[in-house]
Amino acid sequence: MQDFLFVTGLVLKQSPSGEYDRRVTILTRERGKIVAFARGARRQGNKLAAATNSFAFGTFKLYQGRDAYTLADAEIRNYFENLMSDYEGAYYGMYFAEVADYYSRENNDERMMLGLTYQSLKALSAPSIPRPLVRVIFECKAIAVNGEYPGAPRDRGLSESAVYALDYIGFSSLEKLYTFTVTESVLRELQAVAEEYCRKYMRHEFKSLEIIKSLC
């Protein structure tokens, strides 16, 4: 009798595999980042088609083979359809997923990165906070989750509001992360710091970020 594994997670990316299958990368609460194959997911009407789209969040039923997981079923709680139908929003989401994929590892405790990515996708879907600010918050918090965030630089002549915002991002809980907005001038200060930190601590070029920059 097949033993199943149930995990809560978010689909970071998916790609074709064979004629009708999909290969998906899922960031999970229980096993960190895993790769699973969904048999027949590219067939019209297959029950796993929507569950293997990028950004799908929910509970995944898997069984483990010798070399890979196979996805047997899924109960999706949030598909983030509004982002998938929004060109700009989709690329912001893909960028966040790329960063999460870059930082996460299999069998690591990735609960913070999973929570950050999920909360950030929700923030992208909300009209109350500008997407450039969501990006700044996500980038700084991702660096903090990875244990490298230095806080606000004290030697840059930043405004008091920018210093407060940068420290708040670093030390606030994920649930309270996207609860503020800033003026345009403060946002520009935050963007400059975030860009510097990404160059220093991430040291990676993300394809979707180049597209986002072209949209600005």
C-alpha positions in Angstrom: 0.0 0.0 0.0 1.4 3.4 -1.0 2.3 5.8 1.8 1.4 9.3 1.0 3.0 12.5 2.2 0.9 15.7 2.8 2.7 19.0 2.6 1.5 22.6 2.7 3.2 24.7 0.1 3.4 27.1 -2.8 4.2 26.3 -6.4 7.3 28.4 -7.4 7.5 27.3 -11.0 6.4 24.7 -13.4 7.6 23.3 -16.7 6.6 20.7 -19.2 7.9 17.1 -18.8 7.4 14.6 -21.5 4.3 14.8 -23.6 1.6 15.5 -21.0 3.3 15.8 -17.6 4.5 18.8 -15.6 7.6 19.2 -13.4 6.8 21.5 -10.4 9.0 23.1 -7.8 7.1 23.5 -4.5 8.2 25.4 -1.5 6.8 23.5 1.5 6.4 24.0 5.2 7.5 20.4 6.0 10.2 19.5 3.5 11.6 22.8 2.3 11.9 23.1 -1.5 11.0 19.9 -3.4 10.5 18.9 -7.0 7.5 16.8 -8.0 6.1 15.4 -11.2 2.4 15.7 -12.0 1.4 12.9 -14.4 -1.0 14.1 -17.2 -1.3 17.6 -15.7 -1.1 19.1 -19.2 -4.0 17.1 -20.5 -7.2 19.1 -20.9 -9.5 18.7 -17.9 -6.9 16.9 -15.8 -7.5 17.5 -12.1 -3.9 18.6 -11.5 -3.8 21.2 -14.2 -4.7 24.2 -12.1 -3.0 22.9 -9.0 0.4 22.9 -10.8 0.2 26.5 -12.0 2.7 28.9 -10.5 1.6 30.6 -7.3 -0.9 27.8 -6.4 -1.0 27.5 -2.6 -2.5 24.7 -0.6 -2.0 21.1 0.5 -0.3 18.7 -1.8 -0.6 14.9 -1.6 2.6 13.3 -2.8 4.2 9.9 -2.8 8.0 9.6 -2.9 9.8 7.5 -5.4 13.4 6.5 -5.5 14.5 9.8 -7.2 11.5 12.2 -7.1 8.1 13.0 -5.7 4.9 12.4 -7.7 1.9 14.6 -7.1 -1.2 12.5 -6.6 -3.7 15.2 -5.5 -4.0 18.8 -4.2 -6.4 21.0 -2.3 -5.6 24.6 -3.4 -6.6 27.4 -1.1 -5.4 30.3 -3.2 -4.6 30.3 -7.0 -3.8 34.1 -7.2 -5.8 34.2 -10.4 -5.7 38.0 -10.4 -1.9 38.0 -10.6 -1.9 35.5 -13.4 -4.2 37.7 -15.5 -2.2 40.8 -14.7 1.0 41.2 -16.8 2.8 43.4 -14.3 1.6 41.5 -11.3 2.6 38.2 -12.8 6.2 39.3 -13.3 6.4 40.7 -9.8 5.1 37.3 -8.5 7.6 35.4 -10.7 10.4 37.6 -9.4 9.4 36.8 -5.8 9.2 33.1 -6.7 12.7 33.2 -8.3 14.2 34.7 -5.2 12.5 32.1 -3.0 13.8 29.4 -5.3 17.3 30.9 -5.2 17.4 31.0 -1.4 15.6 27.7 -0.4 16.9 24.2 -0.2 15.4 20.7 0.2 14.9 19.5 3.8 15.7 23.0 5.2 13.3 24.8 7.5 11.9 27.2 4.9 8.7 28.2 6.8 9.8 31.9 7.0 10.6 32.0 3.2 7.3 30.3 2.4 5.4 32.7 4.6 7.2 35.7 3.2 6.5 34.7 -0.4 2.9 34.0 0.3 2.3 37.3 2.2 4.1 39.2 -0.6 1.9 37.7 -3.3 -1.1 38.7 -1.2 0.3 42.2 -1.0 0.8 42.4 -4.8 -2.9 41.6 -5.1 -4.0 44.5 -2.8 -4.4 47.9 -4.3 -3.6 49.7 -1.0 0.2 49.3 -1.3 2.3 50.3 -4.4 4.0 47.4 -6.0 7.5 49.0 -6.0 7.2 49.3 -2.2 6.1 45.6 -2.0 9.2 44.7 -4.0 11.5 46.7 -1.6 9.9 45.1 1.4 10.2 41.6 0.0 13.8 42.0 -1.1 14.9 43.4 2.3 12.9 40.8 4.3 14.2 37.9 2.1 17.8 39.0 2.9 16.8 39.2 6.6 15.2 35.7 6.5 18.6 34.5 5.1 20.3 36.0 8.1 22.3 38.7 6.3 20.2 41.9 6.6 22.3 44.7 8.2 19.4 47.0 9.0 19.3 50.6 7.9 22.7 52.1 7.0 23.5 54.9 9.4 26.1 56.7 7.3 24.0 57.5 4.2 22.1 60.6 5.4 18.7 58.8 5.1 15.6 60.4 6.3 14.2 59.4 9.7 11.2 57.8 7.9 13.5 55.7 5.7 15.6 54.5 8.6 12.4 53.6 10.6 11.0 51.7 7.6 14.1 49.7 6.9 14.4 48.7 10.6 10.7 47.9 10.7 11.1 45.6 7.7 14.0 43.7 9.2 12.4 43.1 12.6 8.6 43.0 12.1 6.6 39.8 11.9 5.5 38.6 8.4 1.8 39.3 9.3 2.6 43.0 10.0 5.1 43.5 7.1 2.7 45.0 4.6 0.9 47.4 6.8 2.5 50.8 5.9 3.0 53.1 3.0 5.6 55.8 2.4 5.9 59.0 0.4 7.5 59.0 -3.0 10.7 60.5 -1.7 11.1 57.9 1.0 10.3 55.1 -1.4 13.2 56.3 -3.6 15.5 56.1 -0.6 14.3 52.6 0.2 14.8 51.5 -3.4 18.4 52.7 -3.4 19.2 50.8 -0.3 17.4 47.7 -1.4 19.2 47.7 -4.8 22.5 48.0 -3.0 21.7 45.2 -0.6 20.5 42.9 -3.4 23.8 43.4 -5.3 25.8 42.7 -2.1 23.9 39.8 -0.6 22.0 38.1 -3.3 24.7 38.2 -6.0 22.4 36.8 -8.6 20.6 38.0 -11.7 16.9 37.2 -12.0 15.3 37.1 -15.4 11.9 38.4 -14.3 13.5 41.4 -12.6 14.9 42.6 -15.9 11.3 42.6 -17.3 10.0 44.5 -14.3 12.7 47.1 -14.8 11.7 47.5 -18.4 8.1 48.2 -17.3 9.0 51.1 -15.0 
